[in-house]
């Protein structure tokens, strides 16, 4: 994922597949769109002990084809695909822990 993150540029088309594991089975969600921004931001959680008493998460701001802008928090279960206009999938990786 580290090498993929260095390849990401605003304007690229990406797909993020996120999985939430539950006792009853996994939920899967896929979001496709244009990458607007890559950022790290704190959770705001008062009990997380990290830098400045906050737990920092990697986040992607994505513009969906309908125009909606969404902010995705990446987890270890997230998968990132950089889409190519010709082949539709050129690179894939898993999110860092």
Sine and cosine of phi, psi and omega as CSV:
sin_phi,cos_phi,sin_psi,cos_psi,sin_omega,cos_omega
0.00,0.00,-0.57,0.82,-0.02,-1.00
-0.87,0.50,-0.69,0.73,0.02,-1.00
-0.92,0.39,-0.56,0.83,0.03,-1.00
-0.94,0.35,-0.66,0.76,0.03,-1.00
-0.87,0.50,-0.59,0.81,0.02,-1.00
-0.94,0.34,-0.34,0.94,0.03,-1.00
-1.00,0.07,-0.27,0.96,-0.05,-1.00
-0.95,0.32,0.68,-0.73,0.04,-1.00
-0.67,-0.75,0.61,-0.79,0.10,-0.99
-0.82,0.57,0.66,-0.75,-0.03,-1.00
0.98,-0.21,-0.29,0.96,0.03,-1.00
-0.96,0.27,0.50,-0.87,0.09,-1.00
-1.00,-0.04,0.78,-0.62,-0.06,-1.00
-0.74,-0.67,0.28,-0.96,0.16,-0.99
-0.74,-0.67,0.76,-0.65,0.03,-1.00
-0.90,-0.43,0.84,-0.55,0.05,-1.00
-0.94,-0.33,0.86,-0.51,-0.03,-1.00
-0.91,-0.42,0.62,-0.78,0.00,-1.00
-0.84,-0.54,0.75,-0.66,0.11,-0.99
-0.93,-0.37,0.92,-0.39,-0.01,-1.00
-0.99,0.11,0.78,-0.62,0.02,-1.00
-0.76,-0.65,0.23,-0.97,0.03,-1.00
-0.89,0.45,-0.60,0.80,-0.04,-1.00
-0.99,0.16,-0.10,0.99,-0.03,-1.00
0.74,-0.67,0.27,-0.96,-0.07,-1.00
-0.99,0.10,0.61,-0.79,0.16,-0.99
-0.99,-0.17,0.72,-0.69,0.05,-1.00
-0.87,-0.49,0.67,-0.75,0.01,-1.00
-0.70,-0.71,0.72,-0.69,0.01,-1.00
-0.87,-0.50,0.74,-0.67,0.04,-1.00
-0.82,-0.57,0.80,-0.61,-0.01,-1.00
-0.86,-0.51,0.62,-0.78,0.05,-1.00
0.15,-0.99,-0.20,-0.98,-0.01,-1.00
-1.00,-0.07,0.77,-0.64,0.02,-1.00
-0.94,0.34,0.82,-0.57,0.01,-1.00
-0.99,-0.16,-0.68,0.73,-0.11,-0.99
-0.34,-0.94,0.54,-0.84,0.14,-0.99
-0.91,-0.40,0.79,-0.62,-0.02,-1.00
-0.52,-0.85,0.32,-0.95,0.17,-0.98
-0.91,-0.42,0.63,-0.77,-0.02,-1.00
-0.53,-0.85,0.51,-0.86,0.01,-1.00
-0.96,0.27,0.40,-0.92,0.01,-1.00
-0.96,0.26,-0.47,0.88,-0.11,-0.99
1.00,0.06,0.06,1.00,-0.01,-1.00
-0.96,0.29,0.79,-0.61,-0.04,-1.00
-0.97,0.25,-0.36,0.93,-0.06,-1.00
-0.99,-0.11,-0.13,0.99,0.02,-1.00
-0.98,0.18,0.79,-0.61,-0.02,-1.00
-0.97,-0.25,0.95,-0.33,0.02,-1.00
-0.46,-0.89,-0.46,-0.89,0.04,-1.00
-0.88,0.47,0.82,-0.57,-0.01,-1.00
0.85,0.53,0.58,0.82,-0.01,-1.00
0.83,0.56,0.55,0.83,0.05,-1.00
-0.72,-0.69,0.47,-0.88,0.09,-1.00
-0.99,-0.16,0.86,-0.51,-0.11,-0.99
-1.00,-0.02,0.71,-0.71,-0.01,-1.00
-0.87,-0.49,0.54,-0.84,0.11,-0.99
-0.99,0.13,0.77,-0.63,-0.05,-1.00
-0.76,-0.65,0.51,-0.86,0.06,-1.00
-0.84,-0.54,0.75,-0.66,0.12,-0.99
-0.99,-0.14,0.85,-0.53,-0.12,-0.99
-0.82,-0.58,0.70,-0.71,0.11,-0.99
-0.99,-0.14,0.91,-0.41,-0.01,-1.00
-0.96,0.29,0.29,-0.96,0.00,-1.00
-0.85,0.53,-0.46,0.89,0.01,-1.00
-0.98,0.19,-0.12,0.99,0.01,-1.00
0.98,-0.22,-0.24,0.97,0.02,-1.00
-0.92,0.40,0.67,-0.74,0.06,-1.00
-0.96,-0.27,0.79,-0.61,-0.04,-1.00
-0.81,-0.59,0.49,-0.87,0.02,-1.00
-0.93,-0.36,0.89,-0.46,-0.04,-1.00
-0.96,-0.27,0.77,-0.64,0.11,-0.99
-1.00,-0.08,0.84,-0.54,-0.02,-1.00
-0.99,0.10,0.64,-0.77,0.05,-1.00
-0.84,-0.55,0.10,-0.99,0.04,-1.00
-0.87,0.49,-0.39,0.92,0.00,-1.00
-1.00,0.01,0.06,1.00,0.00,-1.00
-0.99,0.10,0.61,-0.79,0.09,-1.00
-0.85,-0.52,0.68,-0.73,-0.06,-1.00
-0.89,-0.46,0.75,-0.66,0.03,-1.00
-0.82,-0.57,0.79,-0.61,0.12,-0.99
-1.00,-0.01,0.88,-0.48,-0.07,-1.00
-1.00,0.00,0.63,-0.78,0.03,-1.00
-0.95,-0.32,0.58,-0.82,-0.04,-1.00
-0.90,0.43,-0.46,0.89,-0.02,-1.00
-1.00,-0.04,-0.82,0.57,-0.13,-0.99
-1.00,-0.02,-0.25,0.97,-0.02,-1.00
0.95,0.31,-0.40,0.91,0.09,-1.00
-0.61,-0.79,0.93,-0.37,0.01,-1.00
-0.95,-0.32,-0.53,0.85,-0.05,-1.00
-0.59,-0.81,0.61,-0.79,0.11,-0.99
-0.67,-0.75,0.42,-0.91,0.00,-1.00
-0.31,-0.95,0.23,-0.97,0.08,-1.00
-0.98,-0.22,0.43,-0.90,-0.02,-1.00
-0.95,0.30,0.51,-0.86,0.03,-1.00
-0.96,0.27,0.36,-0.93,0.03,-1.00
-0.99,0.14,0.00,0.00,0.00,0.00
